[in-house]
Amino acid sequence: MKISKIIIFSVTLILATATAGYGQSDEASERIKTYVNKVVQKVERAEDSDQKRAILNDSFDKMTEAFDRVASMEGISSGDKEGIDVLRKDIQEKRNELNGLDGYNRIADNQLNKFANYVQQDMEQADTITISVTTLLLIIIILLLL
């Protein structure tokens, strides 16, 4: 009887922990989406294209710096580092496209709002990249500190 209670308790604890992890992962993903949404709103409120471009470049810089800092931390798994590398490369491509680097045509000044929305949609659809909750939370914390 005592063993069955221990087994039931253990299984319940494991399931509760797994459920909490998924909840935190969703919350962490939502925080990154909120960060990107705020960037899009700043771009849309900016009065001229130079400001819009500067806001986008600054946000790309902050995201890249956060990715680099977290990837260089001890204890980050190789799988998380691979996920971070995918995100870093994606942000670098967007920066290149924004500024007309590495074979991309520069985003026209009158298309910056659309480009910001495209970046937001692309980041929201990046759910296929697997990063642990802890790593995702570290990225968020660093983004907020920058």
QUIRA-V928902 format. One record per residue. N is the residue number from 1. NEAR is the number of other C-alpha atoms within 12 Angstrom. Layout:
n=N near=NEAR
n=N near=NEAR
This chain:
n=1 near=7
n=2 near=8
n=3 near=9
n=4 near=10
n=5 near=12
n=6 near=12
n=7 near=13
n=8 near=14
n=9 near=14
n=10 near=14
n=11 near=14
n=12 near=14
n=13 near=15
n=14 near=14
n=15 near=14
n=16 near=14
n=17 near=14
n=18 near=15
n=19 near=14
n=20 near=15
n=21 near=19
n=22 near=18
n=23 near=15
n=24 near=20
n=25 near=25
n=26 near=22
n=27 near=19
n=28 near=26
n=29 near=32
n=30 near=23
n=31 near=25
n=32 near=32
n=33 near=26
n=34 near=21
n=35 near=28
n=36 near=34
n=37 near=25
n=38 near=20
n=39 near=32
n=40 near=29
n=41 near=22
n=42 near=26
n=43 near=34
n=44 near=25
n=45 near=17
n=46 near=20
n=47 near=18
n=48 near=18
n=49 near=23
n=50 near=19
n=51 near=20
n=52 near=32
n=53 near=36
n=54 near=24
n=55 near=30
n=56 near=41
n=57 near=27
n=58 near=23
n=59 near=33
n=60 near=35
n=61 near=21
n=62 near=29
n=63 near=39
n=64 near=30
n=65 near=28
n=66 near=32
n=67 near=38
n=68 near=28
n=69 near=26
n=70 near=34
n=71 near=30
n=72 near=21
n=73 near=18
n=74 near=12
n=75 near=15
n=76 near=25
n=77 near=20
n=78 near=19
n=79 near=17
n=80 near=29
n=81 near=28
n=82 near=23
n=83 near=27
n=84 near=34
n=85 near=27
n=86 near=25
n=87 near=33
n=88 near=29
n=89 near=19
n=90 near=23
n=91 near=32
n=92 near=29
n=93 near=24
n=94 near=35
n=95 near=34
n=96 near=22
n=97 near=28
n=98 near=36
n=99 near=26
n=100 near=18
n=101 near=15
n=102 near=14
n=103 near=12
n=104 near=16
n=105 near=16
n=106 near=21
n=107 near=26
n=108 near=19
n=109 near=23
n=110 near=18
n=111 near=20
n=112 near=35
n=113 near=30
n=114 near=20
n=115 near=29
n=116 near=38
n=117 near=24
n=118 near=22
n=119 near=32
n=120 near=29
n=121 near=18
n=122 near=20
n=123 near=30
n=124 near=22
n=125 near=16
n=126 near=22
n=127 near=21
n=128 near=13
n=129 near=22
n=130 near=24
n=131 near=33
n=132 near=28
n=133 near=26
n=134 near=24
n=135 near=35
n=136 near=37
n=137 near=26
n=138 near=32
n=139 near=38
n=140 near=31
n=141 near=23
n=142 near=23
n=143 near=28
n=144 near=19
n=145 near=13
n=146 near=18
